[in-house]
Amino acid sequence: MNSALKKTGFYSAFILPALVVAGFYLGGKWNYLAIFFTFIFLPVVDSLIGLDTSNFPDEEASVKGKERYYRFITYVWTYVQIAFVVWGLYVISNGQIQSIAAWIGFCISFGLVTGGIGITVAHELGHKHTALERFYSKLLLMTVCYMHFYIEHNRGHHVQVATPEDPATARKNENFYAFWFRSVFHGYAHAWKLEHDRLNRKNISAWSLQNEMIGYTLLPIIFCFFLMVVLSLFHNRVVWEVPLFFFMQSFFAFTLLELVNYVEHYGILRKQLEPGKYERVNPLHSWNASHLISNFFLFQLQRHSDHHAHANKRYQILNHYDESPQLPFGYPTMILLALVPPLWFGVMNPRLETWRDQSLSNTLSGV
């Protein structure tokens, strides 16, 4: 496709917070505008536009990977999200949303922004080596009460992906709701263990201030409490709506992340070479989706096969692999299917069996 169009396409992510703001000021049922856009309009456009399976040639990818333009978009998003969260807490503290239905619509829509795109950007930045990008990653995760993801995803999930030891790899016939409990609680506990083991190797107490999990657990609470105090002083009353909204949108945000985790790795397991040792991660070990439009909104997160094979690659140069297991639809549609287990199993189990047969065939042929 046109290179300039593809280059500007990633700015489409900013449509979503604009829809949330517009929906809020239009009021009532319009608070569901971003939800309608994400789960109805976007899948239709995704299916009409179709796939983009093109890859940059190696020489061009090397240049594209270093372009600051693509980093700039993620930096801008970081500032937009912080402003968006402060705005959200401010308007909630004004008491302008009266009905429970409007509250729920606003919270879910807000979580689509802070989780669906915000955590995606945090994920991208958290894999990079620069201190600024990693700081922005943590800042974004703070706004959704999921800072432990920075540890668990990089040092846990990417090491154990597609194995029974990974909390974020869904098992075959495991429904999303069972997966959610395991991934959320086991993932948090595993992040503590990873920090404990890191400090133990240095002969440092797990209760030292060097334990990043202490700060990662407390910082979102401190952030929320600070804004509650500021807004309470501004309104001359205790704005109890602020923590309620902050933790509700966080819940929807990280639930959306776990839905994505569920979709990305459902049922796929690496071959075990010996007890506790598995084959190296390659592009066959994650579900892939190269739907053009939804990949713009998600900074090519759906090219997940290449991401796990080459975790440090920047989003703009992630490759499509024909041999990777392919999802039938982009993430917005797959998330809806995951919420209805019979539909999910009906669509995905046959594809999973096909992948297993191909994987076995490759093993027997020595590939």
ZADORO-811165 format. One line per 5 residues: number of its first residue (from 0); their letters; for each residue x, z, y of N, C-alpha, C. Coordinates in steps of 0.05 Angstrom, whole numbers, always signed. Layout:
N
NUM = a = X,Z,Y,X,Z,Y,X,Z,Y; ... .
REM end
This chain:
367
0 = mnsal = +17,+0,-24,+0,+0,+0,+18,+0,+25; +5,-4,+48,+20,-5,+73,+35,+21,+77; +61,+18,+83,+79,+42,+85,+71,+60,+108; +64,+48,+131,+56,+64,+154,+31,+80,+149; +11,+67,+135,-14,+81,+129,-9,+104,+110 .
5 = kktgf = +8,+99,+90,+14,+121,+71,+29,+144,+85; +45,+136,+105,+61,+157,+119,+43,+175,+136; +22,+163,+148,+4,+179,+165,-19,+192,+149; -22,+183,+124,-44,+193,+108,-44,+223,+104; -20,+236,+104,-19,+264,+98,-31,+281,+121 .
10 = ysafi = -35,+269,+144,-48,+283,+166,-78,+287,+160; -88,+273,+140,-116,+276,+133,-123,+305,+125; -103,+320,+116,-108,+348,+109,-120,+364,+132; -114,+356,+157,-124,+371,+180,-153,+366,+185; -165,+347,+171,-194,+343,+174,-210,+368,+165 .
15 = lpalv = -200,+381,+144,-215,+403,+132,-219,+426,+151; -198,+437,+164,-203,+459,+183,-220,+450,+206; -218,+425,+214,-236,+415,+236,-265,+416,+227; -270,+409,+202,-298,+410,+192,-308,+439,+190; -291,+458,+183,-299,+486,+182,-307,+495,+210 .
20 = vagfy = -290,+489,+230,-295,+497,+258,-321,+484,+267; -324,+458,+262,-349,+444,+270,-373,+456,+257; -371,+461,+231,-394,+473,+217,-402,+500,+228; -382,+516,+236,-388,+543,+247,-404,+540,+272; -395,+523,+290,-408,+521,+316,-435,+507,+315 .
25 = lggkw = -439,+490,+295,-465,+477,+290,-484,+498,+278; -473,+517,+263,-489,+539,+253,-504,+534,+228; -514,+556,+216,-532,+554,+192,-520,+539,+169; -535,+520,+159,-527,+505,+135,-502,+488,+140; -495,+483,+165,-472,+467,+171,-446,+482,+163 .
30 = nylai = -448,+507,+157,-424,+522,+147,-416,+512,+119; -433,+496,+107,-427,+484,+81,-416,+455,+84; -411,+447,+109,-401,+419,+113,-375,+414,+99; -356,+432,+101,-330,+427,+88,-332,+427,+58; -351,+443,+47,-355,+443,+18,-367,+416,+9 .
35 = fftfi = -386,+406,+24,-398,+380,+18,-377,+358,+19; -360,+359,+40,-339,+339,+43,-319,+340,+19; -311,+364,+11,-291,+367,-10,-301,+359,-37; -325,+368,-44,-334,+365,-72,-355,+343,-76; -364,+330,-55,-382,+307,-58,-371,+282,-45 .
40 = flpvv = -366,+283,-19,-356,+259,-5,-328,+251,-15; -310,+270,-17,-282,+263,-25,-281,+251,-53; -295,+262,-73,-294,+250,-100,-305,+221,-100; -325,+216,-84,-337,+189,-83,-316,+170,-71; -304,+178,-49,-283,+161,-37,-259,+158,-55 .
45 = dslig = -252,+179,-69,-230,+179,-88,-235,+157,-110; -259,+157,-120,-266,+138,-141,-267,+109,-131; -276,+106,-106,-277,+79,-95,-250,+68,-88; -232,+84,-77,-205,+75,-69,-188,+72,-94; -190,+91,-113,-176,+90,-138,-148,+101,-137 .
50 = ldtsn = -131,+92,-155,-105,+104,-160,-83,+90,-143; -63,+105,-137,-38,+94,-126,-15,+102,-145; -7,+83,-161,+14,+89,-181,+41,+79,-173; +43,+71,-148,+69,+60,-138,+89,+83,-133; +114,+77,-138,+136,+95,-133,+156,+82,-114 .
55 = fpdee = +170,+99,-99,+192,+88,-82,+215,+81,-100; +229,+59,-96,+254,+54,-110,+274,+76,-104; +292,+80,-123,+311,+103,-121,+325,+104,-94; +335,+81,-84,+350,+81,-59,+332,+89,-36; +307,+79,-35,+289,+86,-14,+280,+115,-16 .
60 = asvkg = +276,+124,-40,+267,+152,-45,+288,+171,-34; +313,+165,-37,+335,+182,-28,+333,+185,+3; +326,+163,+17,+323,+164,+46,+298,+178,+54; +275,+171,+40,+249,+184,+47,+250,+214,+43; +264,+223,+23,+266,+251,+16,+279,+268,+38 .
65 = keryy = +295,+254,+55,+309,+269,+76,+296,+266,+103; +274,+250,+105,+261,+246,+131,+248,+272,+141; +254,+280,+165,+243,+304,+176,+213,+302,+182; +204,+277,+185,+176,+272,+191,+158,+287,+172; +164,+285,+146,+146,+297,+126,+148,+328,+127 .
70 = rfity = +171,+338,+133,+174,+367,+136,+158,+377,+160; +159,+361,+181,+145,+368,+206,+115,+372,+201; +103,+356,+184,+74,+359,+178,+69,+386,+166; +85,+395,+147,+81,+421,+135,+87,+444,+155; +105,+440,+173,+110,+460,+193,+86,+463,+212 .
75 = vwtyv = +75,+440,+220,+52,+441,+237,+29,+455,+223; +25,+449,+197,+4,+461,+182,+7,+492,+183; +31,+502,+180,+35,+531,+180,+24,+543,+206; +30,+532,+229,+20,+543,+254,-10,+539,+257; -20,+517,+247,-49,+512,+248,-63,+533,+231 .
80 = qiafv = -53,+539,+208,-66,+558,+191,-66,+586,+203; -44,+595,+214,-43,+621,+226,-63,+622,+249; -64,+602,+266,-84,+601,+287,-113,+601,+276; -116,+586,+255,-143,+583,+242,-152,+610,+231; -134,+625,+219,-142,+652,+208,-149,+671,+231 .
85 = vwgly = -132,+671,+252,-138,+688,+275,-165,+681,+287; -170,+655,+290,-196,+645,+301,-219,+655,+283; -215,+652,+257,-236,+659,+238,-243,+689,+240; -223,+706,+242,-227,+735,+244,-240,+741,+271; -232,+727,+292,-244,+731,+318,-274,+725,+319 .
90 = visng = -281,+701,+309,-310,+693,+310,-327,+710,+292; -315,+719,+269,-330,+737,+252,-335,+763,+266; -316,+773,+281,-319,+798,+295,-340,+797,+317; -347,+773,+326,-367,+769,+346,-395,+773,+335; -398,+772,+308,-424,+776,+296,-442,+752,+299 .
95 = qiqsi = -431,+728,+301,-448,+705,+305,-461,+694,+280; -450,+702,+257,-462,+693,+231,-481,+715,+222; -506,+709,+220,-526,+729,+215,-535,+730,+185; -539,+706,+173,-549,+706,+146,-527,+707,+125; -535,+718,+102,-516,+720,+79,-507,+692,+70 .
100 = aawig = -526,+674,+69,-520,+646,+61,-499,+633,+79; -502,+637,+105,-482,+626,+123,-455,+640,+120; -455,+666,+115,-430,+681,+110,-416,+669,+86; -431,+665,+64,-419,+655,+39,-408,+627,+44; -423,+610,+57,-414,+583,+63,-389,+582,+80 .
105 = fcisf = -388,+600,+100,-365,+601,+118,-340,+611,+103; -344,+631,+86,-322,+643,+71,-310,+623,+51; -328,+609,+36,-318,+590,+16,-304,+567,+31; -317,+557,+52,-304,+535,+68,-277,+543,+78; -275,+568,+88,-250,+578,+98,-229,+579,+76 .
110 = glvtg = -237,+588,+52,-219,+589,+30,-210,+562,+21; -226,+541,+25,-218,+514,+18,-194,+506,+35; -194,+516,+60,-172,+509,+78,-147,+526,+72; -150,+553,+71,-128,+570,+68,-117,+570,+39; -134,+564,+20,-125,+562,-8,-120,+534,-17 .
115 = gigit = -140,+516,-14,-137,+489,-24,-114,+474,-11; -111,+477,+15,-89,+463,+29,-66,+483,+36; -73,+506,+46,-53,+526,+54,-35,+534,+32; -46,+541,+9,-28,+549,-14,-13,+525,-24; -25,+501,-22,-10,+477,-30,+15,+473,-13 .
120 = vahel = +12,+477,+13,+35,+475,+31,+55,+497,+26; +45,+522,+21,+62,+544,+15,+78,+538,-11; +65,+526,-30,+77,+519,-55,+100,+499,-50; +94,+479,-34,+115,+459,-27,+139,+471,-13; +134,+488,+7,+155,+500,+22,+170,+521,+6 .
125 = ghkht = +157,+534,-12,+170,+555,-28,+190,+545,-48; +189,+519,-54,+208,+508,-72,+234,+498,-58; +234,+499,-32,+256,+488,-17,+278,+509,-12; +302,+500,-4,+325,+518,-2,+329,+529,+26; +316,+518,+46,+321,+528,+73,+306,+554,+78 .
130 = alerf = +318,+571,+93,+306,+597,+99,+280,+594,+115; +279,+574,+133,+255,+571,+149,+231,+562,+132; +236,+544,+114,+214,+534,+97,+204,+557,+78; +222,+572,+68,+214,+595,+51,+199,+616,+67; +207,+620,+92,+193,+639,+109,+165,+630,+114 .
135 = yskll = +162,+604,+120,+135,+593,+125,+118,+595,+100; +130,+591,+77,+115,+594,+52,+103,+622,+49; +120,+642,+54,+111,+670,+52,+90,+676,+73; +93,+665,+96,+74,+670,+118,+47,+660,+110; +46,+636,+99,+20,+624,+90,+8,+641,+68 .
140 = lmtvc = +24,+649,+49,+14,+665,+26,+4,+693,+35; +15,+703,+57,+6,+729,+68,-23,+727,+77; -31,+704,+87,-58,+701,+98,-79,+699,+76; -71,+698,+51,-90,+697,+29,-84,+719,+8; -69,+739,+15,-63,+762,-2,-51,+753,-29 .
145 = ymhfy = -34,+733,-29,-22,+723,-54,+8,+719,-52; +21,+737,-39,+50,+734,-34,+66,+735,-60; +56,+749,-80,+71,+751,-105,+74,+724,-118; +57,+704,-110,+59,+677,-121,+87,+665,-116; +99,+673,-94,+126,+663,-87,+146,+670,-109 .
150 = iehnr = +143,+694,-121,+161,+702,-142,+152,+691,-169; +126,+696,-175,+116,+689,-202,+117,+659,-206; +111,+643,-186,+110,+614,-190,+138,+603,-194; +157,+611,-177,+184,+599,-178,+201,+610,-200; +199,+636,-205,+217,+648,-225,+202,+653,-252 .
155 = ghhvq = +176,+651,-252,+161,+656,-276,+149,+630,-287; +129,+620,-272,+114,+596,-281,+132,+572,-287; +151,+566,-270,+168,+542,-274,+187,+546,-298; +192,+570,-305,+209,+575,-329,+193,+575,-354; +169,+586,-353,+153,+590,-377,+130,+570,-380 .
160 = vatpe = +127,+551,-362,+104,+533,-363,+102,+520,-390; +77,+515,-398,+70,+502,-423,+81,+518,-447; +80,+544,-445,+87,+562,-467,+66,+584,-468; +63,+598,-491,+44,+620,-492,+51,+643,-474; +76,+644,-465,+85,+667,-447,+76,+663,-418 .
165 = dpata = +67,+640,-411,+61,+634,-383,+32,+641,-377; +26,+661,-359,-1,+667,-352,-17,+644,-339; -2,+626,-326,-15,+605,-311,-19,+579,-327; -13,+580,-354,-19,+557,-371,-43,+564,-388; -65,+549,-383,-90,+554,-398,-88,+545,-427 .
170 = rknen = -99,+561,-445,-99,+554,-473,-122,+535,-479; -119,+520,-501,-141,+503,-509,-166,+520,-516; -189,+511,-506,-215,+524,-510,-217,+551,-495; -198,+556,-477,-201,+579,-459,-216,+570,-434; -239,+583,-429,-254,+575,-405,-241,+586,-380 .
175 = fyafw = -248,+575,-357,-235,+582,-333,-238,+612,-326; -261,+624,-332,-266,+651,-324,-248,+671,-339; -243,+665,-364,-224,+682,-380,-196,+677,-369; -190,+652,-364,-163,+645,-353,-158,+659,-326; -179,+660,-309,-175,+672,-282,-165,+700,-285 .
180 = frsvf = -178,+716,-302,-170,+744,-305,-141,+746,-315; -134,+730,-334,-107,+731,-345,-86,+722,-325; -92,+700,-312,-72,+689,-293,-68,+707,-269; -91,+717,-258,-89,+734,-234,-75,+760,-239; -84,+775,-260,-73,+802,-264,-47,+801,-279 .
185 = hgyah = -44,+784,-299,-18,+783,-313,+3,+770,-295; -5,+751,-279,+14,+739,-261,+25,+759,-240; +7,+776,-230,+16,+796,-211,+35,+816,-224; +27,+825,-248,+44,+844,-263,+71,+832,-270; +70,+806,-277,+95,+793,-285,+114,+790,-261 .
190 = awkle = +103,+787,-237,+119,+785,-213,+134,+812,-208; +120,+834,-213,+133,+861,-212,+155,+863,-232; +150,+853,-256,+171,+855,-277,+195,+838,-270; +191,+814,-259,+213,+797,-251,+230,+811,-230; +217,+824,-211,+232,+839,-190,+246,+863,-202 .
195 = hdrln = +233,+877,-220,+245,+900,-233,+270,+892,-248; +268,+870,-263,+291,+860,-278,+314,+851,-260; +307,+838,-238,+327,+829,-219,+343,+852,-207; +328,+873,-199,+341,+896,-187,+356,+912,-208; +345,+913,-232,+358,+928,-253,+386,+917,-260 .
200 = rknis = +388,+890,-258,+414,+877,-263,+435,+885,-241; +425,+893,-218,+442,+901,-196,+445,+932,-194; +433,+946,-214,+432,+975,-214,+419,+987,-189; +397,+974,-181,+382,+983,-158,+354,+992,-168; +344,+1014,-157,+318,+1024,-165,+296,+1004,-159 .
205 = awslq = +276,+1003,-176,+253,+985,-172,+237,+994,-148; +240,+1019,-139,+226,+1029,-116,+242,+1028,-91; +264,+1013,-92,+280,+1008,-68,+265,+988,-50; +272,+989,-24,+260,+971,-5,+269,+942,-10; +289,+939,-28,+298,+912,-36,+279,+899,-55 .
210 = nemig = +260,+915,-66,+240,+904,-83,+220,+888,-66; +221,+862,-67,+204,+845,-51,+174,+849,-56; +167,+857,-80,+139,+860,-87,+126,+883,-71; +141,+902,-62,+129,+923,-46,+119,+912,-19; +137,+896,-6,+129,+884,+19,+107,+863,+15 .
215 = ytllp = +109,+847,-7,+90,+826,-12,+62,+838,-17; +61,+862,-28,+35,+875,-32,+24,+887,-7; +41,+898,+10,+32,+912,+34,+27,+894,+58; +43,+873,+61,+42,+857,+85,+14,+845,+91; +0,+834,+72,-27,+824,+78,-46,+846,+88 .
220 = iifcf = -43,+870,+77,-60,+893,+86,-53,+901,+115; -27,+902,+120,-17,+908,+147,-27,+887,+167; -24,+862,+160,-33,+840,+177,-63,+842,+184; -79,+847,+163,-108,+850,+167,-114,+874,+184; -101,+897,+178,-106,+921,+193,-99,+918,+223 .
225 = flmvv = -76,+905,+228,-68,+900,+255,-89,+884,+271; -98,+863,+259,-118,+846,+273,-145,+861,+276; -151,+878,+256,-176,+894,+258,-174,+913,+282; -151,+926,+285,-147,+945,+307,-149,+930,+334; -135,+907,+336,-135,+892,+361,-164,+883,+368 .
230 = lslfh = -178,+873,+348,-206,+863,+354,-225,+887,+358; -220,+909,+345,-236,+933,+350,-233,+943,+379; -209,+942,+389,-204,+950,+416,-217,+930,+435; -216,+905,+428,-228,+884,+445,-258,+887,+447; -271,+893,+424,-300,+895,+423,-310,+924,+428 .
235 = nrvvw = -291,+943,+430,-298,+971,+434,-316,+982,+412; -310,+973,+387,-324,+984,+364,-307,+977,+339; -312,+990,+317,-297,+984,+292,-308,+959,+280; -292,+938,+280,-302,+912,+269,-297,+911,+239; -315,+923,+224,-313,+925,+195,-314,+897,+182 .
240 = evplf = -326,+878,+197,-328,+851,+187,-301,+837,+182; -281,+846,+197,-255,+833,+195,-242,+837,+168; -239,+861,+157,-227,+864,+130,-245,+852,+109; -272,+854,+112,-290,+843,+93,-286,+813,+91; -285,+799,+114,-281,+771,+114,-254,+763,+104 .
245 = ffmqs = -233,+777,+114,-206,+770,+107,-202,+771,+76; -212,+792,+63,-207,+794,+34,-226,+776,+19; -250,+769,+30,-268,+750,+17,-256,+722,+17; -246,+714,+40,-234,+687,+41,-209,+685,+24; -194,+707,+23,-170,+708,+6,-178,+705,-24 .
250 = ffaft = -200,+718,-31,-210,+716,-59,-216,+687,-66; -231,+674,-48,-239,+646,-53,-214,+628,-53; -195,+634,-35,-170,+618,-33,-154,+619,-59; -148,+644,-69,-131,+645,-93,-147,+638,-118; -174,+640,-117,-189,+630,-139,-187,+600,-141 .
255 = llelv = -187,+587,-118,-183,+558,-117,-155,+550,-129; -135,+566,-121,-109,+561,-133,-109,+564,-163; -123,+584,-173,-124,+587,-203,-140,+565,-216; -160,+554,-202,-174,+531,-213,-155,+507,-215; -138,+504,-195,-118,+483,-196,-98,+487,-219 .
260 = nyveh = -89,+512,-222,-71,+519,-244,-84,+512,-271; -109,+519,-273,-124,+514,-298,-124,+484,-304; -130,+468,-284,-132,+439,-287,-105,+427,-294; -84,+436,-281,-58,+424,-283,-45,+427,-311; -51,+449,-325,-36,+455,-349,-53,+461,-373 .
265 = ygilr = -79,+455,-372,-97,+461,-394,-87,+451,-421; -82,+469,-439,-78,+463,-467,-50,+451,-474; -34,+445,-454,-9,+432,-460,+13,+453,-467; +26,+449,-489,+48,+467,-498,+73,+451,-505; +95,+461,-496,+121,+450,-504,+128,+457,-533 .
270 = kqlep = +143,+440,-546,+151,+446,-573,+171,+469,-574; +167,+487,-593,+185,+510,-596,+208,+502,-614; +232,+504,-604,+256,+496,-619,+265,+519,-637; +263,+543,-627,+269,+568,-643,+255,+590,-628; +253,+614,-641,+238,+636,-628,+247,+641,-599 .
275 = gkyer = +228,+638,-581,+234,+644,-553,+247,+621,-538; +252,+598,-551,+266,+576,-539,+249,+550,-542; +244,+536,-520,+227,+513,-521,+242,+488,-510; +231,+465,-517,+243,+441,-507,+242,+441,-476; +260,+425,-464,+262,+424,-435,+236,+412,-423 .
280 = vnplh = +228,+422,-400,+204,+411,-387,+209,+382,-379; +190,+365,-384,+192,+337,-376,+164,+328,-366; +162,+303,-356,+136,+294,-345,+113,+293,-364; +117,+299,-390,+95,+300,-409,+81,+327,-410; +91,+346,-395,+82,+374,-398,+64,+384,-376 .
285 = swnas = +52,+366,-360,+32,+373,-340,+12,+350,-338; -13,+357,-332,-33,+336,-327,-27,+323,-300; -30,+297,-299,-23,+282,-275,-48,+268,-264; -49,+265,-237,-71,+249,-225,-59,+236,-200; -60,+209,-200,-49,+194,-177,-71,+182,-160 .
290 = hlisn = -93,+196,-157,-114,+186,-139,-105,+188,-110; -106,+166,-97,-93,+163,-71,-104,+183,-50; -130,+183,-46,-141,+199,-24,-138,+229,-28; -145,+239,-51,-142,+268,-55,-113,+276,-55; -95,+258,-61,-66,+264,-60,-57,+267,-31 .
295 = fflfq = -69,+252,-13,-63,+255,+16,-70,+284,+25; -94,+293,+17,-103,+320,+25,-86,+342,+12; -75,+336,-11,-60,+357,-26,-30,+352,-27; -20,+336,-9,+9,+331,-7,+21,+324,-34; +6,+307,-48,+14,+296,-74,+18,+317,-96 .
300 = lqrhs = +5,+339,-93,+6,+360,-113,-3,+349,-140; -21,+329,-139,-33,+319,-164,-13,+303,-181; +9,+295,-168,+31,+283,-184,+48,+306,-195; +34,+322,-210,+45,+348,-219,+65,+345,-241; +63,+324,-256,+82,+319,-278,+111,+317,-267 .
305 = dhhah = +114,+301,-246,+141,+298,-235,+150,+324,-221; +131,+338,-209,+138,+363,-196,+151,+383,-216; +139,+385,-239,+150,+405,-259,+176,+394,-271; +179,+369,-273,+204,+358,-283,+227,+360,-263; +219,+358,-237,+239,+359,-215,+228,+377,-193 .
310 = ankry = +230,+403,-196,+215,+422,-179,+224,+421,-150; +248,+412,-144,+257,+412,-116,+251,+387,-101; +240,+366,-114,+234,+341,-100,+212,+346,-79; +215,+333,-57,+195,+336,-36,+171,+319,-42; +148,+328,-32,+122,+317,-40,+120,+287,-35 .
315 = qilnh = +133,+277,-15,+129,+248,-8,+142,+229,-28; +160,+239,-44,+174,+221,-63,+169,+228,-92; +148,+244,-97,+141,+250,-125,+131,+224,-139; +140,+220,-163,+134,+196,-178,+109,+198,-195; +96,+175,-199,+76,+173,-220,+89,+164,-246 .
320 = ydesp = +81,+176,-268,+91,+168,-295,+67,+159,-312; +68,+135,-321,+46,+125,-339,+45,+141,-364; +68,+151,-374,+68,+165,-399,+59,+194,-397; +55,+204,-373,+45,+231,-370,+16,+232,-378; +6,+255,-387,-23,+258,-393,-38,+255,-367 .
325 = qlpfg = -58,+238,-366,-72,+232,-341,-100,+244,-340; -106,+257,-317,-133,+267,-313,-152,+244,-306; -177,+246,-314,-196,+223,-309,-204,+222,-279; -202,+244,-265,-210,+245,-237,-190,+262,-222; -192,+261,-195,-176,+278,-178,-184,+307,-180 .
330 = yptmi = -169,+324,-167,-174,+353,-169,-202,+362,-160; -213,+351,-138,-239,+360,-130,-260,+358,-152; -260,+335,-166,-280,+332,-188,-272,+349,-212; -247,+351,-218,-238,+366,-241,-244,+396,-237; -242,+406,-213,-249,+434,-207,-278,+439,-213 .
335 = llalv = -296,+421,-205,-324,+424,-211,-329,+425,-241; -316,+408,-256,-318,+407,-285,-309,+434,-297; -287,+445,-286,-275,+469,-297,-294,+493,-294; -312,+492,-274,-331,+513,-269,-353,+513,-290; -356,+491,-305,-377,+489,-325,-363,+484,-352 .
340 = pplwf = -356,+505,-367,-339,+502,-391,-348,+480,-410; -374,+478,-418,-381,+457,-437,-374,+429,-427; -378,+424,-401,-370,+398,-390,-340,+394,-391; -326,+415,-383,-296,+413,-383,-286,+407,-411; -295,+423,-431,-285,+418,-458,-292,+391,-468 .
345 = gvmnp = -316,+381,-461,-325,+355,-470,-308,+333,-459; -299,+336,-434,-282,+315,-422,-253,+318,-430; -243,+343,-430,-214,+347,-433,-204,+350,-461; -219,+361,-479,-209,+366,-506,-201,+340,-521; -218,+319,-519,-209,+293,-531,-183,+283,-519 .
350 = rletw = -179,+286,-493,-155,+277,-480,-131,+294,-488; -136,+320,-492,-115,+338,-502,-106,+330,-530; -125,+323,-547,-118,+315,-574,-102,+289,-574; -110,+271,-556,-94,+246,-554,-66,+252,-545; -63,+270,-526,-36,+278,-518,-20,+290,-541 .
355 = rdqsl = -33,+307,-557,-19,+320,-579,-11,+300,-600; -28,+281,-605,-22,+260,-625,+2,+244,-615; +3,+237,-590,+25,+221,-579,+51,+238,-579; +48,+264,-573,+71,+281,-573,+83,+283,-601; +65,+286,-621,+74,+288,-649,+87,+262,-658 .
360 = sntls = +75,+239,-649,+86,+213,-656,+114,+210,-644; +118,+219,-620,+144,+217,-607,+165,+234,-622; +156,+257,-631,+174,+275,-646,+183,+262,-672; +163,+251,-687,+169,+239,-713,+187,+214,-710; +184,+200,-687,+200,+176,-683,+227,+182,-670 .
365 = gv = +231,+207,-664,+256,+216,-652,+259,+211,-623; +236,+206,-609,+237,+202,-580,+240,+229,-566 .
REM end
